[in-house]
Amino acid sequence: IAQHYQAHLAPAASPVEPSLADRLARLPRCRDDDDQKFLALACERAAHLLITRDRALLRLARTTRSRLGLDIVRGEVLSAELVTGAPQTPPTGRPGIAKRA
């Protein structure tokens, strides 16, 4: 019985969040230096979503998702997902990057 109560009273194990310095160190470099500040801000605020139309940022979507848990998407893709409830994959096959007509 004591073990049962101890399990309920013991603090729950929570995943250790990486420090800001660790997160910034894993931040990829954007080809456009002017856009790097948006990645850094998203990282500093521990954001999970960055909405943009900027192609240089969109190209980093897979890397930021795997390294930081940060999704970078186009607003149109996010809107479509909200309406349909299903993930949208544009013709390029890369989430959030639409093929130019």
Order of alpha helices (4+ residues) and beta strands (2+ residues): alpha-alpha-alpha-beta-alpha-alpha-beta-alpha
